[in-house]
Amino acid sequence: MSSSGFSFSAALSAVQSTKDESKDSAEKTKTVSVFSMSNALASTAKKSAASLNSDAEFLAADNWQRGDIKLRCVEKWNETHDVVSFRFQGLTPVKFHYKPGQFITLKLEIDGEMVYRSYTMSSSPSRPYSIVVTIKRIPGGKVSNFAAENINEGDVISALGPDGVFNLVDVKADKYLFLSAGSGITPMYSMSRWLLDTKVGSDIGFVHSARSEQDIIFADTLSTMAHRSSKFNLNYLLESAPELVDGVNHTVNDCRMSGRFDMAKLAQLVPDFMERTIFVCGPEPYMVAVKSLVEASGFNMLNFHQESFGGPAKPAVKVSHANSDSGFMLSIADKSISLSADDTLLDGIESEGLPIIAACRSGVCGACKCQVTSGTTESSSTMTLTQDEIAAGYVLACSTKITSDVTLKM
């Protein structure tokens, strides 16, 4: 047996040793248990302190006023069957400082390509710790469908802004009339929330056009706002509403009519519209029609303001890279591009694949601002540029053509 290494006395000694070790271990376990409870309490205290610190960080957060920013999606929900809202916060706490009605430009990578698209913030700067962007899905829309399907809670995106002269700060008014259609309701919603949060008792007429009751964006919140304020006159024009009878149909918090916008309906819903400052946003055909009808009514058009991001983005125009007798040369760093009289600066920049944000392509958003350092140009829009920027040679690339050889700084 000794050859096998077995020893009874050794085994007995080992058993006793094991008992002693078990006893020691039990005592140690008791001690660890006590310290574990202490550690747990300490950990809870630390978590509570961290939570307080987080709240303190939000309260002490700096204002974000302009420029590139990284945003984290913290909430996502459906407004209607084809409209989605996203709530964003900064990666580190910031207070979002912008004017009600302004927009930001999202910078998204889609299929390996950087795509830029501008969306009005539907949130109000009176609630500054997050911003909300509301996006309507468009059949075949590259960005709207990508955002709805691929941006989720926890995702981080880049954005630029804010921009836009269509807002309540740059346009003064005593009595308001908001006219909108489709997703054009977003700036009106932001403006209304701002007024009800900051200028309690503001006199607001609101007329929104939608296909049907199911297509009304922000319906529940707007109803609550109208319930809270007797001076918030909420109205809907519904194209498809077989349940509505002729005339004005009153619900608890709003009025509804069947059909499209016209001046007779407006006069019924907001009889004193001639005394108000009008803000309009919606699809281009809607805004053209509204402007024409309002102007024909004798309304003072100095009190008429509209927003538009223009039509669908145009594809980059292929321009000649050779010298041309019929055009001028655009110089950017080491690049020289020949432009015709019909080409914009944006056409030339995009033809070389140079980086530039062109969100609206209609001289509205200001994202394609660049500086002309030599040569002459003509611009169809300068609406987002200050007088100092214009004096320094800044132009909007999408709205500017060259009238001589030009050197550009981006």
Contacts in CASP RR format, 6 or more apart in sequence:
PFRMAT RR
TARGET T0000
AUTHOR 0000-0000-0000
METHOD contacts of the structure
MODEL  1
MSSSGFSFSAALSAVQSTKDESKDSAEKTKTVSVFSMSNALASTAKKSAA
SLNSDAEFLAADNWQRGDIKLRCVEKWNETHDVVSFRFQGLTPVKFHYKP
GQFITLKLEIDGEMVYRSYTMSSSPSRPYSIVVTIKRIPGGKVSNFAAEN
INEGDVISALGPDGVFNLVDVKADKYLFLSAGSGITPMYSMSRWLLDTKV
GSDIGFVHSARSEQDIIFADTLSTMAHRSSKFNLNYLLESAPELVDGVNH
TVNDCRMSGRFDMAKLAQLVPDFMERTIFVCGPEPYMVAVKSLVEASGFN
MLNFHQESFGGPAKPAVKVSHANSDSGFMLSIADKSISLSADDTLLDGIE
SEGLPIIAACRSGVCGACKCQVTSGTTESSSTMTLTQDEIAAGYVLACST
KITSDVTLKM
54 93 0 8 1.000
57 92 0 8 1.000
57 93 0 8 1.000
58 93 0 8 1.000
58 129 0 8 1.000
60 93 0 8 1.000
61 92 0 8 1.000
61 93 0 8 1.000
61 94 0 8 1.000
61 95 0 8 1.000
61 129 0 8 1.000
62 94 0 8 1.000
62 95 0 8 1.000
63 94 0 8 1.000
63 95 0 8 1.000
63 96 0 8 1.000
63 97 0 8 1.000
63 128 0 8 1.000
64 90 0 8 1.000
64 94 0 8 1.000
64 95 0 8 1.000
64 96 0 8 1.000
64 97 0 8 1.000
65 97 0 8 1.000
65 98 0 8 1.000
66 161 0 8 1.000
66 162 0 8 1.000
67 160 0 8 1.000
67 161 0 8 1.000
68 107 0 8 1.000
68 158 0 8 1.000
68 159 0 8 1.000
68 160 0 8 1.000
69 90 0 8 1.000
69 94 0 8 1.000
69 158 0 8 1.000
69 159 0 8 1.000
69 160 0 8 1.000
69 161 0 8 1.000
70 90 0 8 1.000
70 91 0 8 1.000
70 156 0 8 1.000
70 157 0 8 1.000
70 158 0 8 1.000
71 88 0 8 1.000
71 89 0 8 1.000
71 90 0 8 1.000
71 91 0 8 1.000
71 131 0 8 1.000
71 156 0 8 1.000
71 157 0 8 1.000
71 158 0 8 1.000
71 159 0 8 1.000
72 88 0 8 1.000
72 89 0 8 1.000
72 90 0 8 1.000
72 91 0 8 1.000
72 154 0 8 1.000
72 155 0 8 1.000
72 156 0 8 1.000
73 86 0 8 1.000
73 87 0 8 1.000
73 88 0 8 1.000
73 151 0 8 1.000
73 152 0 8 1.000
73 153 0 8 1.000
73 154 0 8 1.000
73 155 0 8 1.000
73 156 0 8 1.000
73 157 0 8 1.000
74 87 0 8 1.000
74 88 0 8 1.000
74 89 0 8 1.000
74 130 0 8 1.000
74 153 0 8 1.000
74 154 0 8 1.000
75 86 0 8 1.000
75 87 0 8 1.000
75 153 0 8 1.000
76 84 0 8 1.000
76 85 0 8 1.000
76 86 0 8 1.000
76 87 0 8 1.000
76 151 0 8 1.000
76 152 0 8 1.000
76 153 0 8 1.000
77 84 0 8 1.000
77 85 0 8 1.000
78 84 0 8 1.000
78 85 0 8 1.000
79 85 0 8 1.000
79 134 0 8 1.000
79 217 0 8 1.000
79 218 0 8 1.000
80 214 0 8 1.000
80 215 0 8 1.000
80 216 0 8 1.000
80 217 0 8 1.000
81 214 0 8 1.000
82 136 0 8 1.000
82 137 0 8 1.000
83 134 0 8 1.000
83 135 0 8 1.000
83 136 0 8 1.000
83 137 0 8 1.000
83 183 0 8 1.000
83 217 0 8 1.000
84 134 0 8 1.000
84 135 0 8 1.000
84 137 0 8 1.000
84 147 0 8 1.000
84 148 0 8 1.000
85 122 0 8 1.000
85 132 0 8 1.000
85 133 0 8 1.000
85 134 0 8 1.000
85 135 0 8 1.000
86 132 0 8 1.000
86 133 0 8 1.000
86 134 0 8 1.000
86 135 0 8 1.000
86 147 0 8 1.000
86 151 0 8 1.000
87 123 0 8 1.000
87 130 0 8 1.000
87 131 0 8 1.000
87 132 0 8 1.000
88 130 0 8 1.000
88 131 0 8 1.000
88 132 0 8 1.000
88 133 0 8 1.000
88 157 0 8 1.000
88 159 0 8 1.000
89 129 0 8 1.000
89 130 0 8 1.000
91 156 0 8 1.000
93 129 0 8 1.000
95 128 0 8 1.000
95 129 0 8 1.000
96 121 0 8 1.000
96 123 0 8 1.000
96 125 0 8 1.000
96 128 0 8 1.000
96 129 0 8 1.000
96 130 0 8 1.000
96 131 0 8 1.000
97 125 0 8 1.000
97 128 0 8 1.000
98 104 0 8 1.000
98 121 0 8 1.000
98 125 0 8 1.000
98 131 0 8 1.000
98 161 0 8 1.000
98 162 0 8 1.000
99 125 0 8 1.000
99 162 0 8 1.000
99 164 0 8 1.000
99 167 0 8 1.000
99 168 0 8 1.000
99 169 0 8 1.000
99 170 0 8 1.000
100 124 0 8 1.000
100 125 0 8 1.000
100 167 0 8 1.000
100 168 0 8 1.000
100 169 0 8 1.000
100 187 0 8 1.000
100 190 0 8 1.000
100 191 0 8 1.000
100 193 0 8 1.000
100 194 0 8 1.000
100 195 0 8 1.000
101 120 0 8 1.000
101 121 0 8 1.000
101 164 0 8 1.000
101 166 0 8 1.000
101 167 0 8 1.000
101 168 0 8 1.000
101 187 0 8 1.000
101 190 0 8 1.000
101 191 0 8 1.000
101 307 0 8 1.000
102 120 0 8 1.000
102 121 0 8 1.000
102 161 0 8 1.000
102 162 0 8 1.000
102 163 0 8 1.000
102 164 0 8 1.000
102 166 0 8 1.000
102 167 0 8 1.000
103 118 0 8 1.000
103 119 0 8 1.000
103 120 0 8 1.000
103 121 0 8 1.000
103 161 0 8 1.000
103 162 0 8 1.000
103 163 0 8 1.000
103 164 0 8 1.000
103 187 0 8 1.000
103 309 0 8 1.000
103 365 0 8 1.000
104 118 0 8 1.000
104 119 0 8 1.000
104 121 0 8 1.000
104 131 0 8 1.000
104 133 0 8 1.000
104 159 0 8 1.000
104 160 0 8 1.000
104 161 0 8 1.000
104 162 0 8 1.000
104 163 0 8 1.000
105 116 0 8 1.000
105 117 0 8 1.000
105 118 0 8 1.000
105 119 0 8 1.000
105 159 0 8 1.000
105 160 0 8 1.000
105 161 0 8 1.000
105 163 0 8 1.000
105 357 0 8 1.000
105 359 0 8 1.000
105 365 0 8 1.000
105 367 0 8 1.000
106 116 0 8 1.000
106 117 0 8 1.000
106 118 0 8 1.000
106 119 0 8 1.000
106 133 0 8 1.000
106 143 0 8 1.000
106 147 0 8 1.000
106 157 0 8 1.000
106 158 0 8 1.000
106 159 0 8 1.000
107 114 0 8 1.000
107 115 0 8 1.000
107 116 0 8 1.000
107 157 0 8 1.000
107 158 0 8 1.000
107 159 0 8 1.000
107 160 0 8 1.000
107 357 0 8 1.000
108 114 0 8 1.000
108 115 0 8 1.000
108 116 0 8 1.000
108 117 0 8 1.000
108 143 0 8 1.000
108 146 0 8 1.000
108 147 0 8 1.000
108 157 0 8 1.000
109 115 0 8 1.000
110 142 0 8 1.000
110 143 0 8 1.000
110 146 0 8 1.000
114 355 0 8 1.000
115 142 0 8 1.000
115 143 0 8 1.000
116 160 0 8 1.000
116 357 0 8 1.000
116 358 0 8 1.000
116 359 0 8 1.000
116 367 0 8 1.000
117 143 0 8 1.000
117 359 0 8 1.000
118 163 0 8 1.000
118 309 0 8 1.000
118 359 0 8 1.000
118 360 0 8 1.000
118 365 0 8 1.000
118 367 0 8 1.000
119 133 0 8 1.000
119 134 0 8 1.000
119 135 0 8 1.000
119 186 0 8 1.000
120 133 0 8 1.000
120 134 0 8 1.000
120 184 0 8 1.000
120 186 0 8 1.000
120 187 0 8 1.000
120 190 0 8 1.000
120 281 0 8 1.000
120 307 0 8 1.000
121 131 0 8 1.000
121 132 0 8 1.000
121 133 0 8 1.000
121 162 0 8 1.000
121 186 0 8 1.000
121 190 0 8 1.000
122 132 0 8 1.000
122 133 0 8 1.000
122 134 0 8 1.000
122 186 0 8 1.000
122 187 0 8 1.000
122 189 0 8 1.000
122 190 0 8 1.000
122 218 0 8 1.000
123 130 0 8 1.000
123 131 0 8 1.000
123 132 0 8 1.000
123 190 0 8 1.000
123 193 0 8 1.000
124 190 0 8 1.000
124 193 0 8 1.000
124 194 0 8 1.000
124 197 0 8 1.000
125 194 0 8 1.000
126 193 0 8 1.000
126 194 0 8 1.000
126 197 0 8 1.000
126 198 0 8 1.000
127 193 0 8 1.000
127 197 0 8 1.000
134 183 0 8 1.000
134 186 0 8 1.000
134 189 0 8 1.000
134 217 0 8 1.000
134 218 0 8 1.000
135 144 0 8 1.000
135 147 0 8 1.000
135 148 0 8 1.000
135 183 0 8 1.000
136 144 0 8 1.000
136 182 0 8 1.000
136 183 0 8 1.000
136 217 0 8 1.000
137 144 0 8 1.000
137 145 0 8 1.000
137 148 0 8 1.000
138 144 0 8 1.000
138 145 0 8 1.000
151 157 0 8 1.000
160 357 0 8 1.000
160 367 0 8 1.000
161 367 0 8 1.000
163 365 0 8 1.000
163 366 0 8 1.000
163 367 0 8 1.000
163 384 0 8 1.000
164 364 0 8 1.000
164 365 0 8 1.000
164 366 0 8 1.000
164 384 0 8 1.000
165 383 0 8 1.000
165 384 0 8 1.000
166 187 0 8 1.000
166 279 0 8 1.000
166 281 0 8 1.000
166 305 0 8 1.000
166 306 0 8 1.000
166 307 0 8 1.000
167 187 0 8 1.000
167 191 0 8 1.000
168 191 0 8 1.000
168 194 0 8 1.000
168 195 0 8 1.000
171 277 0 8 1.000
171 279 0 8 1.000
171 305 0 8 1.000
172 277 0 8 1.000
173 276 0 8 1.000
173 277 0 8 1.000
173 303 0 8 1.000
174 203 0 8 1.000
174 277 0 8 1.000
175 203 0 8 1.000
175 272 0 8 1.000
175 275 0 8 1.000
175 276 0 8 1.000
175 277 0 8 1.000
176 191 0 8 1.000
176 195 0 8 1.000
176 202 0 8 1.000
176 203 0 8 1.000
176 204 0 8 1.000
176 205 0 8 1.000
176 276 0 8 1.000
176 277 0 8 1.000
176 279 0 8 1.000
177 204 0 8 1.000
177 205 0 8 1.000
177 206 0 8 1.000
177 207 0 8 1.000
177 270 0 8 1.000
177 273 0 8 1.000
177 276 0 8 1.000
177 277 0 8 1.000
177 278 0 8 1.000
177 279 0 8 1.000
178 188 0 8 1.000
178 191 0 8 1.000
178 192 0 8 1.000
178 204 0 8 1.000
178 205 0 8 1.000
178 206 0 8 1.000
178 207 0 8 1.000
178 208 0 8 1.000
178 279 0 8 1.000
179 207 0 8 1.000
179 208 0 8 1.000
179 261 0 8 1.000
179 278 0 8 1.000
179 279 0 8 1.000
179 280 0 8 1.000
179 281 0 8 1.000
179 290 0 8 1.000
180 187 0 8 1.000
180 188 0 8 1.000
180 207 0 8 1.000
180 208 0 8 1.000
180 209 0 8 1.000
180 280 0 8 1.000
180 281 0 8 1.000
180 282 0 8 1.000
181 208 0 8 1.000
181 209 0 8 1.000
181 210 0 8 1.000
181 261 0 8 1.000
181 282 0 8 1.000
181 283 0 8 1.000
181 286 0 8 1.000
182 208 0 8 1.000
182 209 0 8 1.000
182 210 0 8 1.000
182 215 0 8 1.000
182 217 0 8 1.000
182 282 0 8 1.000
182 283 0 8 1.000
183 217 0 8 1.000
183 282 0 8 1.000
184 281 0 8 1.000
184 282 0 8 1.000
184 283 0 8 1.000
184 307 0 8 1.000
185 208 0 8 1.000
185 217 0 8 1.000
185 218 0 8 1.000
185 281 0 8 1.000
186 217 0 8 1.000
186 281 0 8 1.000
187 279 0 8 1.000
187 281 0 8 1.000
187 307 0 8 1.000
188 206 0 8 1.000
188 208 0 8 1.000
188 279 0 8 1.000
188 281 0 8 1.000
189 217 0 8 1.000
189 218 0 8 1.000
189 221 0 8 1.000
189 222 0 8 1.000
191 279 0 8 1.000
192 204 0 8 1.000
192 206 0 8 1.000
192 222 0 8 1.000
192 225 0 8 1.000
192 232 0 8 1.000
193 225 0 8 1.000
195 201 0 8 1.000
195 202 0 8 1.000
195 204 0 8 1.000
196 202 0 8 1.000
196 225 0 8 1.000
196 228 0 8 1.000
196 229 0 8 1.000
196 232 0 8 1.000
200 229 0 8 1.000
201 229 0 8 1.000
201 231 0 8 1.000
202 229 0 8 1.000
202 231 0 8 1.000
202 232 0 8 1.000
203 231 0 8 1.000
204 229 0 8 1.000
204 231 0 8 1.000
204 232 0 8 1.000
204 233 0 8 1.000
205 232 0 8 1.000
205 233 0 8 1.000
205 234 0 8 1.000
205 235 0 8 1.000
205 270 0 8 1.000
205 276 0 8 1.000
206 222 0 8 1.000
206 232 0 8 1.000
206 233 0 8 1.000
206 234 0 8 1.000
206 235 0 8 1.000
207 235 0 8 1.000
207 236 0 8 1.000
207 237 0 8 1.000
207 261 0 8 1.000
207 266 0 8 1.000
207 269 0 8 1.000
207 270 0 8 1.000
208 216 0 8 1.000
208 235 0 8 1.000
208 236 0 8 1.000
208 237 0 8 1.000
209 236 0 8 1.000
209 237 0 8 1.000
209 238 0 8 1.000
209 239 0 8 1.000
209 260 0 8 1.000
209 261 0 8 1.000
209 286 0 8 1.000
210 216 0 8 1.000
210 217 0 8 1.000
210 236 0 8 1.000
210 237 0 8 1.000
210 238 0 8 1.000
210 239 0 8 1.000
211 238 0 8 1.000
211 239 0 8 1.000
211 240 0 8 1.000
212 238 0 8 1.000
212 239 0 8 1.000
212 240 0 8 1.000
212 241 0 8 1.000
213 219 0 8 1.000
213 236 0 8 1.000
213 238 0 8 1.000
213 241 0 8 1.000
216 222 0 8 1.000
216 236 0 8 1.000
222 234 0 8 1.000
222 254 0 8 1.000
223 234 0 8 1.000
223 252 0 8 1.000
223 253 0 8 1.000
223 254 0 8 1.000
224 253 0 8 1.000
225 232 0 8 1.000
225 234 0 8 1.000
226 232 0 8 1.000
226 233 0 8 1.000
226 234 0 8 1.000
226 253 0 8 1.000
226 254 0 8 1.000
227 252 0 8 1.000
227 253 0 8 1.000
233 255 0 8 1.000
233 269 0 8 1.000
233 270 0 8 1.000
234 253 0 8 1.000
234 254 0 8 1.000
234 255 0 8 1.000
235 254 0 8 1.000
235 255 0 8 1.000
235 256 0 8 1.000
235 257 0 8 1.000
235 269 0 8 1.000
235 270 0 8 1.000
236 254 0 8 1.000
236 255 0 8 1.000
236 256 0 8 1.000
236 257 0 8 1.000
237 256 0 8 1.000
237 257 0 8 1.000
237 258 0 8 1.000
237 259 0 8 1.000
237 260 0 8 1.000
237 261 0 8 1.000
237 265 0 8 1.000
238 244 0 8 1.000
238 256 0 8 1.000
238 257 0 8 1.000
238 258 0 8 1.000
238 259 0 8 1.000
239 258 0 8 1.000
239 259 0 8 1.000
239 260 0 8 1.000
241 256 0 8 1.000
241 258 0 8 1.000
241 259 0 8 1.000
244 256 0 8 1.000
244 257 0 8 1.000
244 258 0 8 1.000
246 258 0 8 1.000
247 257 0 8 1.000
247 268 0 8 1.000
248 255 0 8 1.000
248 256 0 8 1.000
248 257 0 8 1.000
248 268 0 8 1.000
248 269 0 8 1.000
249 255 0 8 1.000
249 256 0 8 1.000
249 257 0 8 1.000
250 256 0 8 1.000
255 269 0 8 1.000
257 265 0 8 1.000
257 268 0 8 1.000
257 269 0 8 1.000
259 265 0 8 1.000
261 286 0 8 1.000
261 289 0 8 1.000
261 290 0 8 1.000
261 293 0 8 1.000
262 293 0 8 1.000
263 293 0 8 1.000
263 294 0 8 1.000
263 296 0 8 1.000
263 297 0 8 1.000
266 273 0 8 1.000
267 273 0 8 1.000
270 276 0 8 1.000
273 299 0 8 1.000
274 297 0 8 1.000
274 298 0 8 1.000
274 299 0 8 1.000
274 300 0 8 1.000
276 303 0 8 1.000
277 303 0 8 1.000
277 305 0 8 1.000
278 294 0 8 1.000
278 299 0 8 1.000
278 303 0 8 1.000
278 304 0 8 1.000
278 305 0 8 1.000
279 305 0 8 1.000
279 306 0 8 1.000
279 307 0 8 1.000
280 287 0 8 1.000
280 290 0 8 1.000
280 291 0 8 1.000
280 304 0 8 1.000
280 305 0 8 1.000
280 306 0 8 1.000
280 307 0 8 1.000
281 287 0 8 1.000
281 306 0 8 1.000
281 307 0 8 1.000
281 308 0 8 1.000
282 307 0 8 1.000
282 308 0 8 1.000
284 308 0 8 1.000
284 310 0 8 1.000
284 311 0 8 1.000
287 306 0 8 1.000
287 308 0 8 1.000
290 306 0 8 1.000
291 304 0 8 1.000
291 306 0 8 1.000
294 301 0 8 1.000
294 304 0 8 1.000
295 301 0 8 1.000
295 304 0 8 1.000
307 364 0 8 1.000
308 360 0 8 1.000
308 362 0 8 1.000
308 364 0 8 1.000
309 359 0 8 1.000
309 360 0 8 1.000
309 362 0 8 1.000
309 364 0 8 1.000
309 365 0 8 1.000
310 360 0 8 1.000
310 361 0 8 1.000
310 362 0 8 1.000
310 364 0 8 1.000
311 361 0 8 1.000
311 362 0 8 1.000
313 358 0 8 1.000
313 361 0 8 1.000
314 361 0 8 1.000
316 347 0 8 1.000
316 350 0 8 1.000
316 351 0 8 1.000
316 353 0 8 1.000
317 343 0 8 1.000
317 347 0 8 1.000
317 348 0 8 1.000
317 350 0 8 1.000
317 351 0 8 1.000
318 351 0 8 1.000
319 337 0 8 1.000
319 338 0 8 1.000
319 339 0 8 1.000
319 340 0 8 1.000
319 343 0 8 1.000
319 347 0 8 1.000
319 348 0 8 1.000
319 351 0 8 1.000
320 337 0 8 1.000
320 338 0 8 1.000
320 340 0 8 1.000
321 336 0 8 1.000
321 337 0 8 1.000
321 338 0 8 1.000
321 351 0 8 1.000
322 338 0 8 1.000
323 329 0 8 1.000
323 338 0 8 1.000
324 338 0 8 1.000
324 340 0 8 1.000
326 340 0 8 1.000
326 341 0 8 1.000
327 338 0 8 1.000
327 339 0 8 1.000
327 340 0 8 1.000
327 341 0 8 1.000
328 338 0 8 1.000
328 339 0 8 1.000
328 402 0 8 1.000
328 403 0 8 1.000
328 404 0 8 1.000
328 405 0 8 1.000
328 406 0 8 1.000
329 336 0 8 1.000
329 337 0 8 1.000
329 338 0 8 1.000
329 339 0 8 1.000
329 405 0 8 1.000
329 406 0 8 1.000
330 336 0 8 1.000
330 337 0 8 1.000
330 338 0 8 1.000
330 339 0 8 1.000
330 345 0 8 1.000
330 348 0 8 1.000
330 402 0 8 1.000
330 405 0 8 1.000
330 406 0 8 1.000
330 408 0 8 1.000
331 337 0 8 1.000
331 405 0 8 1.000
331 406 0 8 1.000
331 407 0 8 1.000
331 408 0 8 1.000
332 349 0 8 1.000
332 352 0 8 1.000
332 354 0 8 1.000
332 407 0 8 1.000
332 408 0 8 1.000
332 409 0 8 1.000
332 410 0 8 1.000
335 352 0 8 1.000
335 354 0 8 1.000
337 348 0 8 1.000
337 351 0 8 1.000
337 352 0 8 1.000
339 345 0 8 1.000
339 347 0 8 1.000
339 348 0 8 1.000
339 401 0 8 1.000
339 402 0 8 1.000
341 401 0 8 1.000
342 401 0 8 1.000
343 401 0 8 1.000
344 397 0 8 1.000
344 398 0 8 1.000
344 399 0 8 1.000
344 400 0 8 1.000
344 401 0 8 1.000
345 370 0 8 1.000
345 377 0 8 1.000
345 395 0 8 1.000
345 397 0 8 1.000
345 398 0 8 1.000
345 400 0 8 1.000
345 401 0 8 1.000
345 402 0 8 1.000
345 406 0 8 1.000
345 408 0 8 1.000
346 356 0 8 1.000
346 358 0 8 1.000
346 361 0 8 1.000
346 368 0 8 1.000
346 397 0 8 1.000
346 398 0 8 1.000
349 356 0 8 1.000
349 370 0 8 1.000
349 397 0 8 1.000
349 408 0 8 1.000
349 410 0 8 1.000
350 356 0 8 1.000
350 358 0 8 1.000
354 410 0 8 1.000
355 410 0 8 1.000
356 368 0 8 1.000
356 370 0 8 1.000
356 397 0 8 1.000
356 410 0 8 1.000
357 367 0 8 1.000
357 368 0 8 1.000
358 367 0 8 1.000
358 368 0 8 1.000
358 397 0 8 1.000
358 398 0 8 1.000
359 365 0 8 1.000
359 366 0 8 1.000
359 367 0 8 1.000
359 368 0 8 1.000
360 366 0 8 1.000
360 367 0 8 1.000
360 398 0 8 1.000
361 398 0 8 1.000
362 381 0 8 1.000
362 398 0 8 1.000
362 399 0 8 1.000
363 380 0 8 1.000
363 381 0 8 1.000
363 383 0 8 1.000
363 384 0 8 1.000
363 396 0 8 1.000
363 398 0 8 1.000
363 399 0 8 1.000
364 381 0 8 1.000
364 383 0 8 1.000
364 384 0 8 1.000
365 384 0 8 1.000
366 384 0 8 1.000
366 385 0 8 1.000
366 396 0 8 1.000
368 396 0 8 1.000
368 397 0 8 1.000
368 398 0 8 1.000
369 384 0 8 1.000
369 385 0 8 1.000
369 389 0 8 1.000
369 394 0 8 1.000
369 395 0 8 1.000
369 396 0 8 1.000
369 397 0 8 1.000
370 394 0 8 1.000
370 395 0 8 1.000
370 397 0 8 1.000
370 408 0 8 1.000
370 409 0 8 1.000
370 410 0 8 1.000
371 392 0 8 1.000
371 393 0 8 1.000
371 394 0 8 1.000
371 395 0 8 1.000
371 408 0 8 1.000
371 409 0 8 1.000
371 410 0 8 1.000
372 393 0 8 1.000
372 394 0 8 1.000
372 395 0 8 1.000
372 406 0 8 1.000
372 407 0 8 1.000
372 408 0 8 1.000
372 409 0 8 1.000
373 393 0 8 1.000
373 407 0 8 1.000
373 408 0 8 1.000
373 409 0 8 1.000
374 405 0 8 1.000
374 406 0 8 1.000
374 407 0 8 1.000
375 402 0 8 1.000
375 404 0 8 1.000
375 405 0 8 1.000
375 406 0 8 1.000
375 407 0 8 1.000
376 402 0 8 1.000
376 403 0 8 1.000
376 404 0 8 1.000
376 406 0 8 1.000
377 395 0 8 1.000
377 400 0 8 1.000
377 401 0 8 1.000
377 402 0 8 1.000
377 403 0 8 1.000
377 406 0 8 1.000
378 400 0 8 1.000
378 401 0 8 1.000
378 403 0 8 1.000
379 395 0 8 1.000
379 396 0 8 1.000
379 399 0 8 1.000
379 400 0 8 1.000
379 401 0 8 1.000
380 399 0 8 1.000
380 400 0 8 1.000
381 396 0 8 1.000
381 398 0 8 1.000
381 399 0 8 1.000
382 390 0 8 1.000
382 395 0 8 1.000
382 396 0 8 1.000
382 399 0 8 1.000
384 396 0 8 1.000
385 394 0 8 1.000
385 395 0 8 1.000
385 396 0 8 1.000
END
